[in-house]
Amino acid sequence: MSTKLHTCGASWLKIDAHPCWTVEKALNERGVDYEAVRGPTYPRSRRKAIEEHTNQRLLPVIETADGTWIREDSKVLIERINTGEFD
């Protein structure tokens, strides 16, 4: 299984204020091979899989190759991406 990036359905909105896009952009810039998984934008109650694995409904979430789901603030995820944690 490869790394997966779970984002909202509004990831087409490519602005730096959008957390899903900024994490996706960081993965792209680092050259990380990942699969984009688009989830529902609203209502957040439809994000059952995200809640099941992270105990919250917020996005973005990175699912690693070993099946670990990581949900942190986008700035923290970007720092982890830039250190090579997901290479």
PDB file of N, CA, C and O in Angstrom:
ATOM      1  N   MET A   1       0.848  -1.174   0.000  1.00  0.00           N
ATOM      2  CA  MET A   1       0.000   0.000   0.000  1.00  0.00           C
ATOM      3  C   MET A   1       0.895   1.240   0.000  1.00  0.00           C
ATOM      4  O   MET A   1       1.919   1.278   0.683  1.00  0.00           O
ATOM      5  N   SER A   2       0.501   2.243  -0.767  1.00  0.00           N
ATOM      6  CA  SER A   2       1.260   3.490  -0.843  1.00  0.00           C
ATOM      7  C   SER A   2       0.714   4.519   0.144  1.00  0.00           C
ATOM      8  O   SER A   2      -0.320   4.313   0.780  1.00  0.00           O
ATOM      9  N   THR A   3       1.428   5.616   0.252  1.00  0.00           N
ATOM     10  CA  THR A   3       0.973   6.730   1.082  1.00  0.00           C
ATOM     11  C   THR A   3      -0.272   7.340   0.450  1.00  0.00           C
ATOM     12  O   THR A   3      -0.353   7.487  -0.770  1.00  0.00           O
ATOM     13  N   LYS A   4      -1.238   7.693   1.289  1.00  0.00           N
ATOM     14  CA  LYS A   4      -2.471   8.314   0.803  1.00  0.00           C
ATOM     15  C   LYS A   4      -2.652   9.661   1.489  1.00  0.00           C
ATOM     16  O   LYS A   4      -2.389   9.813   2.681  1.00  0.00           O
ATOM     17  N   LEU A   5      -3.103  10.621   0.716  1.00  0.00           N
ATOM     18  CA  LEU A   5      -3.449  11.933   1.262  1.00  0.00           C
ATOM     19  C   LEU A   5      -4.953  12.088   1.182  1.00  0.00           C
ATOM     20  O   LEU A   5      -5.516  12.167   0.090  1.00  0.00           O
ATOM     21  N   HIS A   6      -5.604  12.133   2.326  1.00  0.00           N
ATOM     22  CA  HIS A   6      -7.051  12.328   2.402  1.00  0.00           C
ATOM     23  C   HIS A   6      -7.310  13.833   2.486  1.00  0.00           C
ATOM     24  O   HIS A   6      -6.834  14.509   3.398  1.00  0.00           O
ATOM     25  N   THR A   7      -8.066  14.338   1.526  1.00  0.00           N
ATOM     26  CA  THR A   7      -8.383  15.770   1.479  1.00  0.00           C
ATOM     27  C   THR A   7      -9.877  15.954   1.273  1.00  0.00           C
ATOM     28  O   THR A   7     -10.606  15.000   0.999  1.00  0.00           O
ATOM     29  N   CYS A   8     -10.314  17.188   1.410  1.00  0.00           N
ATOM     30  CA  CYS A   8     -11.717  17.505   1.152  1.00  0.00           C
ATOM     31  C   CYS A   8     -11.947  17.567  -0.360  1.00  0.00           C
ATOM     32  O   CYS A   8     -10.999  17.548  -1.145  1.00  0.00           O
ATOM     33  N   GLY A   9     -13.189  17.638  -0.744  1.00  0.00           N
ATOM     34  CA  GLY A   9     -13.542  17.703  -2.155  1.00  0.00           C
ATOM     35  C   GLY A   9     -13.233  19.029  -2.810  1.00  0.00           C
ATOM     36  O   GLY A   9     -13.377  19.166  -4.024  1.00  0.00           O
ATOM     37  N   ALA A  10     -12.810  20.008  -2.030  1.00  0.00           N
ATOM     38  CA  ALA A  10     -12.516  21.330  -2.576  1.00  0.00           C
ATOM     39  C   ALA A  10     -11.018  21.530  -2.822  1.00  0.00           C
ATOM     40  O   ALA A  10     -10.535  22.662  -2.828  1.00  0.00           O
ATOM     41  N   SER A  11     -10.302  20.456  -3.019  1.00  0.00           N
ATOM     42  CA  SER A  11      -8.856  20.567  -3.242  1.00  0.00           C
ATOM     43  C   SER A  11      -8.513  21.208  -4.570  1.00  0.00           C
ATOM     44  O   SER A  11      -7.353  21.535  -4.821  1.00  0.00           O
ATOM     45  N   TRP A  12      -9.496  21.389  -5.415  1.00  0.00           N
ATOM     46  CA  TRP A  12      -9.282  22.122  -6.664  1.00  0.00           C
ATOM     47  C   TRP A  12      -8.985  23.589  -6.378  1.00  0.00           C
ATOM     48  O   TRP A  12      -8.445  24.292  -7.233  1.00  0.00           O
ATOM     49  N   LEU A  13      -9.334  24.056  -5.182  1.00  0.00           N
ATOM     50  CA  LEU A  13      -9.082  25.441  -4.777  1.00  0.00           C
ATOM     51  C   LEU A  13      -7.620  25.547  -4.343  1.00  0.00           C
ATOM     52  O   LEU A  13      -7.292  25.296  -3.184  1.00  0.00           O
ATOM     53  N   LYS A  14      -6.773  25.908  -5.252  1.00  0.00           N
ATOM     54  CA  LYS A  14      -5.330  25.888  -5.029  1.00  0.00           C
ATOM     55  C   LYS A  14      -4.825  27.259  -4.576  1.00  0.00           C
ATOM     56  O   LYS A  14      -4.195  28.003  -5.328  1.00  0.00           O
ATOM     57  N   ILE A  15      -5.131  27.554  -3.310  1.00  0.00           N
ATOM     58  CA  ILE A  15      -4.644  28.790  -2.688  1.00  0.00           C
ATOM     59  C   ILE A  15      -3.940  28.414  -1.392  1.00  0.00           C
ATOM     60  O   ILE A  15      -4.259  27.395  -0.779  1.00  0.00           O
ATOM     61  N   ASP A  16      -2.989  29.232  -0.978  1.00  0.00           N
ATOM     62  CA  ASP A  16      -2.199  28.906   0.205  1.00  0.00           C
ATOM     63  C   ASP A  16      -2.997  28.924   1.504  1.00  0.00           C
ATOM     64  O   ASP A  16      -2.514  28.429   2.522  1.00  0.00           O
ATOM     65  N   ALA A  17      -4.191  29.477   1.493  1.00  0.00           N
ATOM     66  CA  ALA A  17      -5.032  29.485   2.694  1.00  0.00           C
ATOM     67  C   ALA A  17      -5.786  28.168   2.866  1.00  0.00           C
ATOM     68  O   ALA A  17      -6.436  27.957   3.890  1.00  0.00           O
ATOM     69  N   HIS A  18      -5.706  27.291   1.884  1.00  0.00           N
ATOM     70  CA  HIS A  18      -6.437  26.020   1.929  1.00  0.00           C
ATOM     71  C   HIS A  18      -5.508  24.920   2.436  1.00  0.00           C
ATOM     72  O   HIS A  18      -4.571  24.545   1.731  1.00  0.00           O
ATOM     73  N   PRO A  19      -5.743  24.387   3.647  1.00  0.00           N
ATOM     74  CA  PRO A  19      -4.821  23.422   4.246  1.00  0.00           C
ATOM     75  C   PRO A  19      -4.637  22.146   3.422  1.00  0.00           C
ATOM     76  O   PRO A  19      -3.528  21.618   3.344  1.00  0.00           O
ATOM     77  N   CYS A  20      -5.699  21.650   2.813  1.00  0.00           N
ATOM     78  CA  CYS A  20      -5.560  20.430   2.007  1.00  0.00           C
ATOM     79  C   CYS A  20      -4.610  20.667   0.838  1.00  0.00           C
ATOM     80  O   CYS A  20      -3.765  19.825   0.536  1.00  0.00           O
ATOM     81  N   TRP A  21      -4.753  21.823   0.180  1.00  0.00           N
ATOM     82  CA  TRP A  21      -3.885  22.127  -0.952  1.00  0.00           C
ATOM     83  C   TRP A  21      -2.444  22.334  -0.514  1.00  0.00           C
ATOM     84  O   TRP A  21      -1.532  21.879  -1.204  1.00  0.00           O
ATOM     85  N   THR A  22      -2.204  23.005   0.609  1.00  0.00           N
ATOM     86  CA  THR A  22      -0.824  23.279   1.007  1.00  0.00           C
ATOM     87  C   THR A  22      -0.073  21.983   1.327  1.00  0.00           C
ATOM     88  O   THR A  22       1.118  21.867   1.036  1.00  0.00           O
ATOM     89  N   VAL A  23      -0.765  21.013   1.924  1.00  0.00           N
ATOM     90  CA  VAL A  23      -0.129  19.723   2.206  1.00  0.00           C
ATOM     91  C   VAL A  23       0.118  18.969   0.894  1.00  0.00           C
ATOM     92  O   VAL A  23       1.183  18.381   0.706  1.00  0.00           O
ATOM     93  N   GLU A  24      -0.857  18.989  -0.001  1.00  0.00           N
ATOM     94  CA  GLU A  24      -0.682  18.327  -1.301  1.00  0.00           C
ATOM     95  C   GLU A  24       0.477  18.961  -2.070  1.00  0.00           C
ATOM     96  O   GLU A  24       1.280  18.260  -2.686  1.00  0.00           O
ATOM     97  N   LYS A  25       0.556  20.271  -2.031  1.00  0.00           N
ATOM     98  CA  LYS A  25       1.631  20.999  -2.708  1.00  0.00           C
ATOM     99  C   LYS A  25       2.992  20.597  -2.136  1.00  0.00           C
ATOM    100  O   LYS A  25       3.944  20.396  -2.890  1.00  0.00           O
ATOM    101  N   ALA A  26       3.089  20.480  -0.818  1.00  0.00           N
ATOM    102  CA  ALA A  26       4.345  20.085  -0.181  1.00  0.00           C
ATOM    103  C   ALA A  26       4.757  18.675  -0.607  1.00  0.00           C
ATOM    104  O   ALA A  26       5.935  18.425  -0.864  1.00  0.00           O
ATOM    105  N   LEU A  27       3.801  17.760  -0.683  1.00  0.00           N
ATOM    106  CA  LEU A  27       4.105  16.404  -1.148  1.00  0.00           C
ATOM    107  C   LEU A  27       4.612  16.437  -2.588  1.00  0.00           C
ATOM    108  O   LEU A  27       5.580  15.756  -2.926  1.00  0.00           O
ATOM    109  N   ASN A  28       3.960  17.227  -3.428  1.00  0.00           N
ATOM    110  CA  ASN A  28       4.373  17.341  -4.827  1.00  0.00           C
ATOM    111  C   ASN A  28       5.776  17.925  -4.941  1.00  0.00           C
ATOM    112  O   ASN A  28       6.605  17.415  -5.695  1.00  0.00           O
ATOM    113  N   GLU A  29       6.039  18.982  -4.200  1.00  0.00           N
ATOM    114  CA  GLU A  29       7.352  19.631  -4.262  1.00  0.00           C
ATOM    115  C   GLU A  29       8.467  18.715  -3.764  1.00  0.00           C
ATOM    116  O   GLU A  29       9.595  18.784  -4.251  1.00  0.00           O
ATOM    117  N   ARG A  30       8.154  17.866  -2.805  1.00  0.00           N
ATOM    118  CA  ARG A  30       9.147  16.928  -2.255  1.00  0.00           C
ATOM    119  C   ARG A  30       9.306  15.705  -3.154  1.00  0.00           C
ATOM    120  O   ARG A  30      10.278  14.961  -3.024  1.00  0.00           O
ATOM    121  N   GLY A  31       8.356  15.495  -4.066  1.00  0.00           N
ATOM    122  CA  GLY A  31       8.418  14.342  -4.963  1.00  0.00           C
ATOM    123  C   GLY A  31       7.945  13.051  -4.327  1.00  0.00           C
ATOM    124  O   GLY A  31       8.345  11.964  -4.742  1.00  0.00           O
ATOM    125  N   VAL A  32       7.096  13.169  -3.322  1.00  0.00           N
ATOM    126  CA  VAL A  32       6.568  11.993  -2.627  1.00  0.00           C
ATOM    127  C   VAL A  32       5.493  11.345  -3.491  1.00  0.00           C
ATOM    128  O   VAL A  32       4.597  12.024  -3.993  1.00  0.00           O
ATOM    129  N   ASP A  33       5.586  10.044  -3.661  1.00  0.00           N
ATOM    130  CA  ASP A  33       4.577   9.290  -4.401  1.00  0.00           C
ATOM    131  C   ASP A  33       3.402   9.037  -3.453  1.00  0.00           C
ATOM    132  O   ASP A  33       3.574   8.421  -2.401  1.00  0.00           O
ATOM    133  N   TYR A  34       2.233   9.503  -3.818  1.00  0.00           N
ATOM    134  CA  TYR A  34       1.063   9.352  -2.959  1.00  0.00           C
ATOM    135  C   TYR A  34      -0.186   9.206  -3.818  1.00  0.00           C
ATOM    136  O   TYR A  34      -0.197   9.530  -5.006  1.00  0.00           O
ATOM    137  N   GLU A  35      -1.217   8.714  -3.184  1.00  0.00           N
ATOM    138  CA  GLU A  35      -2.534   8.609  -3.819  1.00  0.00           C
ATOM    139  C   GLU A  35      -3.446   9.635  -3.166  1.00  0.00           C
ATOM    140  O   GLU A  35      -3.554   9.678  -1.941  1.00  0.00           O
ATOM    141  N   ALA A  36      -4.098  10.457  -3.968  1.00  0.00           N
ATOM    142  CA  ALA A  36      -5.033  11.450  -3.441  1.00  0.00           C
ATOM    143  C   ALA A  36      -6.397  10.799  -3.246  1.00  0.00           C
ATOM    144  O   ALA A  36      -6.949  10.203  -4.171  1.00  0.00           O
ATOM    145  N   VAL A  37      -6.930  10.917  -2.045  1.00  0.00           N
ATOM    146  CA  VAL A  37      -8.251  10.390  -1.717  1.00  0.00           C
ATOM    147  C   VAL A  37      -9.121  11.582  -1.358  1.00  0.00           C
ATOM    148  O   VAL A  37      -8.937  12.199  -0.309  1.00  0.00           O
ATOM    149  N   ARG A  38     -10.064  11.904  -2.224  1.00  0.00           N
ATOM    150  CA  ARG A  38     -10.935  13.054  -2.001  1.00  0.00           C
ATOM    151  C   ARG A  38     -12.148  12.619  -1.177  1.00  0.00           C
ATOM    152  O   ARG A  38     -12.861  11.680  -1.531  1.00  0.00           O
ATOM    153  N   GLY A  39     -12.354  13.317  -0.089  1.00  0.00           N
ATOM    154  CA  GLY A  39     -13.490  13.032   0.772  1.00  0.00           C
ATOM    155  C   GLY A  39     -14.534  14.117   0.660  1.00  0.00           C
ATOM    156  O   GLY A  39     -14.364  15.068  -0.102  1.00  0.00           O
ATOM    157  N   PRO A  40     -15.607  13.988   1.408  1.00  0.00           N
ATOM    158  CA  PRO A  40     -16.649  15.014   1.384  1.00  0.00           C
ATOM    159  C   PRO A  40     -16.173  16.301   2.058  1.00  0.00           C
ATOM    160  O   PRO A  40     -15.482  16.270   3.076  1.00  0.00           O
ATOM    161  N   THR A  41     -16.556  17.420   1.471  1.00  0.00           N
ATOM    162  CA  THR A  41     -16.209  18.709   2.060  1.00  0.00           C
ATOM    163  C   THR A  41     -17.145  19.002   3.228  1.00  0.00           C
ATOM    164  O   THR A  41     -16.697  19.238   4.349  1.00  0.00           O
ATOM    165  N   TYR A  42     -18.422  18.985   2.961  1.00  0.00           N
ATOM    166  CA  TYR A  42     -19.438  19.208   4.001  1.00  0.00           C
ATOM    167  C   TYR A  42     -20.612  18.290   3.765  1.00  0.00           C
ATOM    168  O   TYR A  42     -20.854  17.918   2.617  1.00  0.00           O
ATOM    169  N   PRO A  43     -21.336  17.913   4.754  1.00  0.00           N
ATOM    170  CA  PRO A  43     -21.071  18.145   6.168  1.00  0.00           C
ATOM    171  C   PRO A  43     -19.951  17.232   6.664  1.00  0.00           C
ATOM    172  O   PRO A  43     -19.731  16.144   6.132  1.00  0.00           O
ATOM    173  N   ARG A  44     -19.275  17.687   7.662  1.00  0.00           N
ATOM    174  CA  ARG A  44     -18.162  16.904   8.213  1.00  0.00           C
ATOM    175  C   ARG A  44     -18.630  15.578   8.790  1.00  0.00           C
ATOM    176  O   ARG A  44     -17.833  14.650   8.931  1.00  0.00           O
ATOM    177  N   SER A  45     -19.882  15.478   9.116  1.00  0.00           N
ATOM    178  CA  SER A  45     -20.415  14.226   9.668  1.00  0.00           C
ATOM    179  C   SER A  45     -20.314  13.078   8.663  1.00  0.00           C
ATOM    180  O   SER A  45     -20.438  11.915   9.046  1.00  0.00           O
ATOM    181  N   ARG A  46     -20.093  13.386   7.394  1.00  0.00           N
ATOM    182  CA  ARG A  46     -19.947  12.348   6.371  1.00  0.00           C
ATOM    183  C   ARG A  46     -18.527  11.779   6.316  1.00  0.00           C
ATOM    184  O   ARG A  46     -18.250  10.882   5.520  1.00  0.00           O
ATOM    185  N   ARG A  47     -17.651  12.283   7.137  1.00  0.00           N
ATOM    186  CA  ARG A  47     -16.255  11.825   7.151  1.00  0.00           C
ATOM    187  C   ARG A  47     -16.066  10.694   8.161  1.00  0.00           C
ATOM    188  O   ARG A  47     -15.249  10.797   9.075  1.00  0.00           O
ATOM    189  N   LYS A  48     -16.817   9.632   7.989  1.00  0.00           N
ATOM    190  CA  LYS A  48     -16.813   8.511   8.943  1.00  0.00           C
ATOM    191  C   LYS A  48     -15.458   7.821   9.032  1.00  0.00           C
ATOM    192  O   LYS A  48     -14.989   7.535  10.134  1.00  0.00           O
ATOM    193  N   ALA A  49     -14.817   7.547   7.894  1.00  0.00           N
ATOM    194  CA  ALA A  49     -13.528   6.847   7.911  1.00  0.00           C
ATOM    195  C   ALA A  49     -12.465   7.693   8.606  1.00  0.00           C
ATOM    196  O   ALA A  49     -11.637   7.170   9.353  1.00  0.00           O
ATOM    197  N   ILE A  50     -12.492   8.993   8.359  1.00  0.00           N
ATOM    198  CA  ILE A  50     -11.524   9.882   8.998  1.00  0.00           C
ATOM    199  C   ILE A  50     -11.713   9.852  10.512  1.00  0.00           C
ATOM    200  O   ILE A  50     -10.750   9.734  11.269  1.00  0.00           O
ATOM    201  N   GLU A  51     -12.963   9.961  10.937  1.00  0.00           N
ATOM    202  CA  GLU A  51     -13.260   9.948  12.374  1.00  0.00           C
ATOM    203  C   GLU A  51     -12.884   8.604  13.006  1.00  0.00           C
ATOM    204  O   GLU A  51     -12.366   8.559  14.121  1.00  0.00           O
ATOM    205  N   GLU A  52     -13.145   7.534  12.298  1.00  0.00           N
ATOM    206  CA  GLU A  52     -12.845   6.200  12.814  1.00  0.00           C
ATOM    207  C   GLU A  52     -11.346   6.019  13.076  1.00  0.00           C
ATOM    208  O   GLU A  52     -10.958   5.375  14.051  1.00  0.00           O
ATOM    209  N   HIS A  53     -10.511   6.583  12.212  1.00  0.00           N
ATOM    210  CA  HIS A  53      -9.073   6.369  12.327  1.00  0.00           C
ATOM    211  C   HIS A  53      -8.327   7.462  13.089  1.00  0.00           C
ATOM    212  O   HIS A  53      -7.216   7.230  13.567  1.00  0.00           O
ATOM    213  N   THR A  54      -8.926   8.659  13.211  1.00  0.00           N
ATOM    214  CA  THR A  54      -8.208   9.763  13.858  1.00  0.00           C
ATOM    215  C   THR A  54      -8.951  10.348  15.056  1.00  0.00           C
ATOM    216  O   THR A  54      -8.409  11.199  15.761  1.00  0.00           O
ATOM    217  N   ASN A  55     -10.176   9.907  15.294  1.00  0.00           N
ATOM    218  CA  ASN A  55     -11.022  10.430  16.370  1.00  0.00           C
ATOM    219  C   ASN A  55     -11.392  11.892  16.178  1.00  0.00           C
ATOM    220  O   ASN A  55     -11.722  12.584  17.141  1.00  0.00           O
ATOM    221  N   GLN A  56     -11.339  12.360  14.944  1.00  0.00           N
ATOM    222  CA  GLN A  56     -11.795  13.702  14.600  1.00  0.00           C
ATOM    223  C   GLN A  56     -12.213  13.715  13.141  1.00  0.00           C
ATOM    224  O   GLN A  56     -12.002  12.740  12.420  1.00  0.00           O
ATOM    225  N   ARG A  57     -12.802  14.809  12.710  1.00  0.00           N
ATOM    226  CA  ARG A  57     -13.335  14.893  11.352  1.00  0.00           C
ATOM    227  C   ARG A  57     -12.593  15.887  10.467  1.00  0.00           C
ATOM    228  O   ARG A  57     -13.057  16.215   9.375  1.00  0.00           O
ATOM    229  N   LEU A  58     -11.456  16.361  10.927  1.00  0.00           N
ATOM    230  CA  LEU A  58     -10.728  17.392  10.197  1.00  0.00           C
ATOM    231  C   LEU A  58      -9.812  16.789   9.137  1.00  0.00           C
ATOM    232  O   LEU A  58      -9.338  15.662   9.275  1.00  0.00           O
ATOM    233  N   LEU A  59      -9.575  17.548   8.094  1.00  0.00           N
ATOM    234  CA  LEU A  59      -8.684  17.170   7.007  1.00  0.00           C
ATOM    235  C   LEU A  59      -7.635  18.259   6.858  1.00  0.00           C
ATOM    236  O   LEU A  59      -7.870  19.385   7.297  1.00  0.00           O
ATOM    237  N   PRO A  60      -6.509  17.977   6.269  1.00  0.00           N
ATOM    238  CA  PRO A  60      -6.066  16.762   5.596  1.00  0.00           C
ATOM    239  C   PRO A  60      -5.534  15.726   6.581  1.00  0.00           C
ATOM    240  O   PRO A  60      -5.207  16.029   7.729  1.00  0.00           O
ATOM    241  N   VAL A  61      -5.462  14.487   6.084  1.00  0.00           N
ATOM    242  CA  VAL A  61      -4.930  13.356   6.830  1.00  0.00           C
ATOM    243  C   VAL A  61      -3.989  12.606   5.907  1.00  0.00           C
ATOM    244  O   VAL A  61      -4.295  12.401   4.732  1.00  0.00           O
ATOM    245  N   ILE A  62      -2.854  12.200   6.432  1.00  0.00           N
ATOM    246  CA  ILE A  62      -1.934  11.353   5.679  1.00  0.00           C
ATOM    247  C   ILE A  62      -2.040   9.943   6.238  1.00  0.00           C
ATOM    248  O   ILE A  62      -1.918   9.725   7.443  1.00  0.00           O
ATOM    249  N   GLU A  63      -2.269   8.990   5.339  1.00  0.00           N
ATOM    250  CA  GLU A  63      -2.291   7.576   5.695  1.00  0.00           C
ATOM    251  C   GLU A  63      -1.002   6.973   5.151  1.00  0.00           C
ATOM    252  O   GLU A  63      -0.776   6.967   3.941  1.00  0.00           O
ATOM    253  N   THR A  64      -0.167   6.471   6.038  1.00  0.00           N
ATOM    254  CA  THR A  64       1.134   5.960   5.621  1.00  0.00           C
ATOM    255  C   THR A  64       1.008   4.549   5.043  1.00  0.00           C
ATOM    256  O   THR A  64      -0.037   3.907   5.145  1.00  0.00           O
ATOM    257  N   ALA A  65       2.087   4.094   4.442  1.00  0.00           N
ATOM    258  CA  ALA A  65       2.112   2.775   3.816  1.00  0.00           C
ATOM    259  C   ALA A  65       1.857   1.660   4.824  1.00  0.00           C
ATOM    260  O   ALA A  65       1.357   0.597   4.455  1.00  0.00           O
ATOM    261  N   ASP A  66       2.195   1.890   6.096  1.00  0.00           N
ATOM    262  CA  ASP A  66       1.964   0.849   7.107  1.00  0.00           C
ATOM    263  C   ASP A  66       0.567   0.929   7.732  1.00  0.00           C
ATOM    264  O   ASP A  66       0.263   0.182   8.662  1.00  0.00           O
ATOM    265  N   GLY A  67      -0.283   1.832   7.227  1.00  0.00           N
ATOM    266  CA  GLY A  67      -1.662   1.927   7.698  1.00  0.00           C
ATOM    267  C   GLY A  67      -1.895   2.916   8.823  1.00  0.00           C
ATOM    268  O   GLY A  67      -3.004   2.984   9.354  1.00  0.00           O
ATOM    269  N   THR A  68      -0.884   3.687   9.203  1.00  0.00           N
ATOM    270  CA  THR A  68      -1.031   4.706  10.237  1.00  0.00           C
ATOM    271  C   THR A  68      -1.686   5.948   9.644  1.00  0.00           C
ATOM    272  O   THR A  68      -1.299   6.410   8.570  1.00  0.00           O
ATOM    273  N   TRP A  69      -2.673   6.481  10.344  1.00  0.00           N
ATOM    274  CA  TRP A  69      -3.363   7.698   9.914  1.00  0.00           C
ATOM    275  C   TRP A  69      -2.840   8.852  10.750  1.00  0.00           C
ATOM    276  O   TRP A  69      -2.855   8.783  11.979  1.00  0.00           O
ATOM    277  N   ILE A  70      -2.375   9.917  10.099  1.00  0.00           N
ATOM    278  CA  ILE A  70      -1.787  11.057  10.789  1.00  0.00           C
ATOM    279  C   ILE A  70      -2.614  12.298  10.501  1.00  0.00           C
ATOM    280  O   ILE A  70      -2.712  12.743   9.358  1.00  0.00           O
ATOM    281  N   ARG A  71      -3.206  12.850  11.547  1.00  0.00           N
ATOM    282  CA  ARG A  71      -3.985  14.085  11.432  1.00  0.00           C
ATOM    283  C   ARG A  71      -3.366  15.117  12.354  1.00  0.00           C
ATOM    284  O   ARG A  71      -3.450  15.009  13.577  1.00  0.00           O
ATOM    285  N   GLU A  72      -2.748  16.114  11.754  1.00  0.00           N
ATOM    286  CA  GLU A  72      -2.164  17.226  12.492  1.00  0.00           C
ATOM    287  C   GLU A  72      -2.451  18.499  11.721  1.00  0.00           C
ATOM    288  O   GLU A  72      -2.933  18.452  10.589  1.00  0.00           O
ATOM    289  N   ASP A  73      -2.157  19.623  12.326  1.00  0.00           N
ATOM    290  CA  ASP A  73      -2.285  20.893  11.643  1.00  0.00           C
ATOM    291  C   ASP A  73      -1.475  20.836  10.349  1.00  0.00           C
ATOM    292  O   ASP A  73      -0.417  20.208  10.311  1.00  0.00           O
ATOM    293  N   SER A  74      -1.956  21.477   9.303  1.00  0.00           N
ATOM    294  CA  SER A  74      -1.280  21.403   8.001  1.00  0.00           C
ATOM    295  C   SER A  74       0.164  21.893   8.086  1.00  0.00           C
ATOM    296  O   SER A  74       1.030  21.349   7.401  1.00  0.00           O
ATOM    297  N   LYS A  75       0.443  22.892   8.898  1.00  0.00           N
ATOM    298  CA  LYS A  75       1.819  23.387   9.023  1.00  0.00           C
ATOM    299  C   LYS A  75       2.737  22.328   9.613  1.00  0.00           C
ATOM    300  O   LYS A  75       3.896  22.217   9.214  1.00  0.00           O
ATOM    301  N   VAL A  76       2.228  21.555  10.557  1.00  0.00           N
ATOM    302  CA  VAL A  76       3.014  20.471  11.153  1.00  0.00           C
ATOM    303  C   VAL A  76       3.228  19.364  10.125  1.00  0.00           C
ATOM    304  O   VAL A  76       4.332  18.833  10.007  1.00  0.00           O
ATOM    305  N   LEU A  77       2.191  19.018   9.389  1.00  0.00           N
ATOM    306  CA  LEU A  77       2.339  17.999   8.342  1.00  0.00           C
ATOM    307  C   LEU A  77       3.365  18.431   7.303  1.00  0.00           C
ATOM    308  O   LEU A  77       4.178  17.620   6.859  1.00  0.00           O
ATOM    309  N   ILE A  78       3.334  19.696   6.915  1.00  0.00           N
ATOM    310  CA  ILE A  78       4.290  20.202   5.924  1.00  0.00           C
ATOM    311  C   ILE A  78       5.721  20.113   6.462  1.00  0.00           C
ATOM    312  O   ILE A  78       6.636  19.752   5.722  1.00  0.00           O
ATOM    313  N   GLU A  79       5.920  20.437   7.732  1.00  0.00           N
ATOM    314  CA  GLU A  79       7.244  20.302   8.340  1.00  0.00           C
ATOM    315  C   GLU A  79       7.718  18.860   8.275  1.00  0.00           C
ATOM    316  O   GLU A  79       8.874  18.597   7.944  1.00  0.00           O
ATOM    317  N   ARG A  80       6.831  17.930   8.589  1.00  0.00           N
ATOM    318  CA  ARG A  80       7.187  16.512   8.563  1.00  0.00           C
ATOM    319  C   ARG A  80       7.498  16.059   7.138  1.00  0.00           C
ATOM    320  O   ARG A  80       8.418  15.272   6.920  1.00  0.00           O
ATOM    321  N   ILE A  81       6.735  16.554   6.177  1.00  0.00           N
ATOM    322  CA  ILE A  81       6.987  16.237   4.767  1.00  0.00           C
ATOM    323  C   ILE A  81       8.366  16.753   4.370  1.00  0.00           C
ATOM    324  O   ILE A  81       9.140  16.034   3.738  1.00  0.00           O
ATOM    325  N   ASN A  82       8.674  17.990   4.735  1.00  0.00           N
ATOM    326  CA  ASN A  82       9.932  18.615   4.342  1.00  0.00           C
ATOM    327  C   ASN A  82      11.158  17.977   5.003  1.00  0.00           C
ATOM    328  O   ASN A  82      12.271  18.120   4.498  1.00  0.00           O
ATOM    329  N   THR A  83      10.970  17.287   6.106  1.00  0.00           N
ATOM    330  CA  THR A  83      12.096  16.567   6.739  1.00  0.00           C
ATOM    331  C   THR A  83      12.310  15.200   6.110  1.00  0.00           C
ATOM    332  O   THR A  83      13.250  14.490   6.469  1.00  0.00           O
ATOM    333  N   GLY A  84      11.440  14.825   5.168  1.00  0.00           N
ATOM    334  CA  GLY A  84      11.610  13.554   4.464  1.00  0.00           C
ATOM    335  C   GLY A  84      10.927  12.375   5.121  1.00  0.00           C
ATOM    336  O   GLY A  84      11.199  11.228   4.766  1.00  0.00           O
ATOM    337  N   GLU A  85      10.050  12.632   6.069  1.00  0.00           N
ATOM    338  CA  GLU A  85       9.405  11.541   6.797  1.00  0.00           C
ATOM    339  C   GLU A  85       8.536  10.640   5.901  1.00  0.00           C
ATOM    340  O   GLU A  85       8.350   9.461   6.204  1.00  0.00           O
ATOM    341  N   PHE A  86       8.015  11.185   4.820  1.00  0.00           N
ATOM    342  CA  PHE A  86       7.107  10.411   3.958  1.00  0.00           C
ATOM    343  C   PHE A  86       7.737  10.016   2.619  1.00  0.00           C
ATOM    344  O   PHE A  86       7.039   9.563   1.713  1.00  0.00           O
ATOM    345  N   ASP A  87       9.065  10.190   2.495  1.00  0.00           N
ATOM    346  CA  ASP A  87       9.750   9.824   1.255  1.00  0.00           C
ATOM    347  C   ASP A  87       9.752   8.317   1.056  1.00  0.00           C
ATOM    348  O   ASP A  87      10.287   7.826   0.062  1.00  0.00           O
TER     349      ASP A  87
END
